[in-house]
């Protein structure tokens, strides 16, 4: 923590030094309070992302994510203060100094996290008596917990599951009570300091007795309900005060911060495309489309959006005006498609007007593709988890599209593959994943997608 704070202070020193070389003159108030401003931005970011919370079960990937978020937010806060208090002119004069400052912070972040990782991977070998943790109970839940603990056991010695399937023969509360009392005694003899008891909910009764016994041996006892028998699918659980909540899946975009990050990305990305691509491409395509067939330049169609709410989705019109557009998917060699329509569909240029949908808030740059209302109604009755994909905003591109599940769905099994990819995206969203999907979409478009017609 101290090293990170010193790096932030040092970056401000370098910034002011290089800005002085560029003859940037700051106001006296800003010059005297610059370090305080940087420190305030750092503290706020650290508190918001809870960066230095080193629990017994420590996740290194989560620490990395929080680290770059804290450094980035602090830097943006610092830059915003320069614009706000010193004006745009002084900010423009100090761009080179800001670039050097940001490069310094990136270099420090990389170097410090490499060093931290080395220390973390060797810290147990430097401790004479490491904290010892184990699991009792052999079932699907305990196996998943063991995998989690083993992959994050930086600060403790994990013994694993200390009983096997043959030893776990508790059939009622009496046999469970006897077995658990014995295992607490045994854990004390083995030097175990924290013991997870993973057991069926019907066996959990009068926990105070077990807690009191474990306390006598200076063992931290933790009960984990085994819910695998009541659900054949993987699920996610969380806590709200004293209430244990079970959810069918983990959804990162349920977090308000993640939704804000995704929305900012959508707005910035869309404005860039509209400004630098659509500003000149739109009139060109509009002229060609109008000359080849009668009808509007843009084709708008009701599609299913987030929360099953319908919205008008925009596309460059690629077909001659027809009455089947709301019910019949485009097929290979479809006679309705115009000459320019074949080109813009193959290159996905027909989708570009959907960036206006993104700005309006009906769509996202990345997400499940929106379907026609009729197809939503048809597939909802045939695929159990079809509507799950509508928990998030539909996208211009998505994981299903870059995974080869684009275009006409001739069979229900084709749609099931697309839905599976959409749900995988919903469960594992991250800004990095969105950027990766955008990049792969561009690559796939340049290579040519055989499912685009």
Phi, psi and omega in degrees: 000313181298319181295319179297316180296318178297324179295320178296315179297317180297323180296324178292321178299313179297320180300310181296324180295311182289328177293325178295323177295335178269010178062035176275126181253117181268158173290154183299324180296315181292320181298321182278336183252006184300317180292325178293321178297314180297319180294320179297316177299321180294312182297317179299317180294319180297316180293321182293315183269358177052051190297319189260032176275095183263084178284171176302313175268103188250130180259112181293316177301321179295323178294319177298314181298315180295325182298308184290332177292318180296312181297319181293315180296320179297317181295317179294322177298317179297314179296321180296322179294325178297313179296318185292315187263341183244347178092160184292327183296312178295324179298316179296325179291337183257014182300318179298319178295322178295321179297316178294321178298314180295321178297320178298315181295320178297316180297316179297316181301315179296312183294316183292323181286330174295315178296319179296321179296320178298315179297317183296321181286346183242358187296326181293327180286344180268349181262130183293316181234085182292153178296129186251130183233146179211168178237140172239130184122125182246107181196173181304322180294317181293327178294318177295319179295319179299319179297320180294314181294320182295322182283347181235024184271059180281326186254006181213163178262113184264118181276344181095200177276120189268010170222157179253182185298325182290330182279340183271081186243022179295120182248347178208179183296325181294312180293324177295317180301314180296315182294320183290320178299318179295320183289329177293318176299315181296321180296323178297318180294330180274358179079021179285132183253343177217126185232122176268125177256109181256112189213159177296147186299329184289344179272346184279114183206136178049065184294338182303324180300314181289320179298317180296319178295315180295323179299324180297328179265007181060042178247131174277118182257131181228127180263135177235113179296133175270105183258010185295334182284341181257359178214127180270356179252159174286143181222173180241145179229153178210179180233142173233103188054242182263011182258132177266123186247130179251128179240152182291340182198160175275132181230098180303329183281004169283341178281129184298323179296317179296322178295321178296315179300314181295321181292318178298316178300316180299314182294313181297313182297316182294317179297322178296316180294315181296319183288315189260350180239300185293333182302327179251332182284325183304306182297326180295309181294325180299317180297314182295315181299316182293327181285330185274334179201153179284147178132178182287160177289316180263141174254123178242140186216141177291125178234162178274127181247200181300142180060026178065023177269132181278152177209162178273118180264131184263142174212156168291133182293122182249356181236159169292147181302128182214168183266357184259002188295336182271359184223336184248124178289153175292139180242165178295128182078020181300124184289344181285339186284130179280167179303313178291330178298321179298319181292311185288334176285319180294326182262002180066015177293337180294341182276347188303322178300346179291349174293336172291323174299323179295314179298325179288343178094004179278335183227171174237163178296318180239135179167181177295140179293137180286138181256161173297150182305317182297318181292325177298315180294320182293310185285335179297329180276348183250337182238119188303312185259026183299319185285351179299326181296345180266011174285344178235165179294142174293157184238164175287323173226172183194177180298322179298320183292319181279351179265006176094010182254045181257159172092203185293138175255098184284331182233158178298327180297328176295317179292325178298322178295320179294317180296319179300318178293321180296318180290324175300319178296316181300323183279339187234028183300144169201159179297323178298320179295320178298315179297319180296317180295320177299316180296315181292330176295317178297315180299314181296322179294318180292323178288327183101120181259122184292343179271359179267111179205000000 
